[in-house]
Amino acid sequence: MTATCDICGDDVALSHAAHTTINTKTDAGVVDYYVCRGCYEADLAPLFD
């Protein structure tokens, strides 16, 4: 099974994707995304160091 990375748009196997959830505290509520490992490590992980 694959998902599309919501950052770069590449198809990635679910077993190699990071599933992220974000509580926007807006009308959008909780949103969830799949991102490839590269985008996770480059774009998301540094936000939480």
One Martini backbone bead per residue (centre of mass of N, CA, C, O) as a GRO file, in nm:
protein
   49
    1MET     BB    1   0.098   0.035   0.019
    2THR     BB    2   0.020   0.378  -0.058
    3ALA     BB    3   0.131   0.722  -0.040
    4THR     BB    4   0.116   1.067  -0.043
    5CYS     BB    5   0.319   1.313  -0.003
    6ASP     BB    6   0.233   1.629   0.149
    7ILE     BB    7   0.503   1.774   0.042
    8CYS     BB    8   0.633   1.635  -0.243
    9GLY     BB    9   0.433   1.397  -0.388
   10ASP     BB   10   0.535   1.130  -0.333
   11ASP     BB   11   0.542   0.797  -0.342
   12VAL     BB   12   0.478   0.588  -0.047
   13ALA     BB   13   0.525   0.357   0.166
   14LEU     BB   14   0.372   0.304   0.460
   15SER     BB   15   0.630   0.168   0.595
   16HIS     BB   16   0.792   0.468   0.510
   17ALA     BB   17   0.595   0.646   0.670
   18ALA     BB   18   0.475   0.938   0.821
   19HIS     BB   19   0.233   0.984   1.065
   20THR     BB   20   0.049   1.285   1.094
   21THR     BB   21  -0.079   1.501   1.356
   22ILE     BB   22  -0.294   1.800   1.376
   23ASN     BB   23  -0.396   2.049   1.601
   24THR     BB   24  -0.539   2.349   1.495
   25LYS     BB   25  -0.765   2.496   1.657
   26THR     BB   26  -0.991   2.482   1.438
   27ASP     BB   27  -1.232   2.401   1.213
   28ALA     BB   28  -1.044   2.165   1.104
   29GLY     BB   29  -0.896   2.043   1.331
   30VAL     BB   30  -0.787   1.733   1.281
   31VAL     BB   31  -0.501   1.650   1.095
   32ASP     BB   32  -0.376   1.425   0.839
   33TYR     BB   33  -0.051   1.282   0.739
   34TYR     BB   34   0.171   1.179   0.483
   35VAL     BB   35   0.528   1.122   0.500
   36CYS     BB   36   0.828   1.108   0.409
   37ARG     BB   37   1.125   1.062   0.554
   38GLY     BB   38   1.274   1.305   0.433
   39CYS     BB   39   1.062   1.523   0.507
   40TYR     BB   40   1.055   1.469   0.803
   41GLU     BB   41   1.361   1.523   0.866
   42ALA     BB   42   1.371   1.815   0.722
   43ASP     BB   43   1.075   1.957   0.816
   44LEU     BB   44   0.963   1.839   1.103
   45ALA     BB   45   1.165   1.750   1.325
   46PRO     BB   46   1.302   2.038   1.378
   47LEU     BB   47   1.041   2.160   1.523
   48PHE     BB   48   1.098   1.941   1.791
   49ASP     BB   49   1.392   1.999   1.932
   0.00000   0.00000   0.00000
